[in-house]
């Protein structure tokens, strides 16, 4: 689908509205990286990243379906919002079933251009009137992130950084020269430390 690469997303989505259905496949493939990035960033205690990836792809599809080319917003920004909201909704549903507080969710990815703050604002605005929703506010995000990294060993920091960069357990194992089980154990320890910090 190289014939689409010279067009902007907005131009392509305009053509999609006029019946060029193959554009859906092109956009979905193009933004898979954004889904992976956001799913990795949302470090949910006890959750499987693969589940969040699936939810993220649903969010991306909704973005393609619902994008309004007449609005003054880029498709990238709209897709990013839809992906994150879909993942967040899945987290809420999962926690409701498990009777766990929503504060077992935290994004640890340092995104550029203030996107991290924007994401947190979106999440807060979604359920700000629900007292059962305990979410990390924008004001204390950096403080919490610093506390998390302060509690991690150098090994755990390296593992977390690779994990957030979308490396698999096997890839991390190979890069660090450690058994895959050691990587899995480190991830579980990181989850536990994040959980204990949030509950303080």
N, C-alpha and C positions, 0 to 999 in steps of 0.2 A: 504493500500500500504506500509505496514511496511517492505516488502522485499526490498524496495529501500533505506531505511534509512541508511544502512551501506555503501552506495556508495557515492562518491563525485558527485557534480553536473556535473563536466566535464565527468566523467565516464558514468553517466546517459544520458547525451546529446549525447555522442558517440553512445550509444545503441539506442537512439531515431532515429538517422540517419539511423540505420539499421532496422527500422520498428517497434520498440516497442512503439506504439503510446500512450499507457496509461501513459507513463512517462510525457507527456505534462500536464495531470491533476495533477500529483503529484507535479511537479515544480510550477505550477500556485498556487496551494494551499499552498505550502511551503513559497512562497514569497509574499503572500497577505499582510503580516505584513509590508513589505518594501513599498508596494504601499500605504498603509494607512499612514505610517510614512511620506512619501514624500508629499502626498496630504495634510496632516495636516500642514506640514512645510511651504507650499506655501500659504501664507495668502493673497489671492487676494481680493481686495476691491470689495465687492458686489457679489462675486462668491459663488457658492454652493459647499461645499466640496464633496458632492456626485458626482457632475459632474467631478471633478478632479479625484476622485477614479476610475470612469469608464475609463477616459483617461489613468490613470496609469496602469490599467489592460491591456489595449490595448498595452501600451509600454512594459509591461512584456511579453505579447504574442509575440511581435516582437523580443524581446531579445531571447526567446526560439527558435524562427524560424531562426534567423539570426546569432546566436552565432557560431563562428568559433573555433573549439577545437584546431586548429593548431596554433592559436595566443597565445602569452605569456601574457594572461590576465585571471583573474578569472571570472567565470560566475556572481558572486555577483557584481563585479565592472561594468561589461558590462550591467547587468540588471538595476543597479542603474542609469546608464547613460541613458539607453533607456527609463526608466520610467520618469525620469525628463525631458528629451527632449520632450516626448509626451505630458506631462502636460504643459510644457512651450509653445509648439506649440498651444495647445488649448487655453491658456491664450492670446496669440498673436491674434488668430482668433477672440476670444470673444471681445477683446479690439478694434479690427479693425471694428467690426460690431457696437460697441457702440461709436466709435470715441473717445475713451479714451486713454490717454498716457499709455505706457507700464510701467511707473514707479508706477502704482498702484499695482505692484507686489513686494513682498518682502518675502524672506524666513527668518523666525524667529527661526528656530530650531537649537539649538547648537549641531551639530553632532560631533561625535568623530573622532579622527584620521585625522583631516583636511578635512573631506568629504565636509563640508560646503564651504570651499574655492574652492575645486575641482568643486563643482556644479556651483558656481558663474563663475568660469573660463569657464566652458562648455557653460553656458548661454551667456556670453560675446562673446565667439568665434563664436557662432551661427550667430550673427547679428552685429558684431562689425563695419561693413562697412555701416550700415543703420543709418543715422542721426536721423530718427524718433524714433528709439528705445532708450529709456532712462532707463538704468538699473543701479542698485546699484553696484558699483565697489567693488572689493575685499578689496581695501585699506580703504574705509570708511564704510565698513559693520559693524565692531564692534562699531564704533562711532554712527552709525545710530541706531543700536540695543540698545545701552545704552540710547540714547535719547528717544526711544520709551518707554523703561521700566521706565525711569525717569518721564515720563508724566502720567504714569498709577497710579491709586490709588492702595492700597494694595489689595483691593477686585478685581480690574480688573487684577492685576498681577496673582492672584490665579486662576481666571477664565481662563486667557490665558494659564497658565501653564497646567491646566487640559485639556484644549482644544487641546493643542499641544501634550498631552499624549494620545490622541485618545479617550477621554471621550465624550459621547453624552451630549447634553444640559440637558437631564433628569438626567444623572449620576452626572453631575456637580451640578445640583440643589439639589440632594439628599445628596451629600457629603458636600456641603456648607450650607445646611439647608435654602436655599433661593428659592423663587418661580422660576419656569422655565422662566417666563417672565423677571425676573430680570437678569437672565443669558443671555437671548437673548439681552436685552438692553445693558448689559455690552459689549457683543461682538460687537454690533453696535457702541458703543462709542469707543472701541479699534480700529475698522476699521477707524473711523473718525479721530482719533488722528494720526494713521499711515499715513493716506492720507495727513493731514495738515503738518506733519513733512517733508514728501517727497517733498511737493510743496514749502517749504520754500526756 
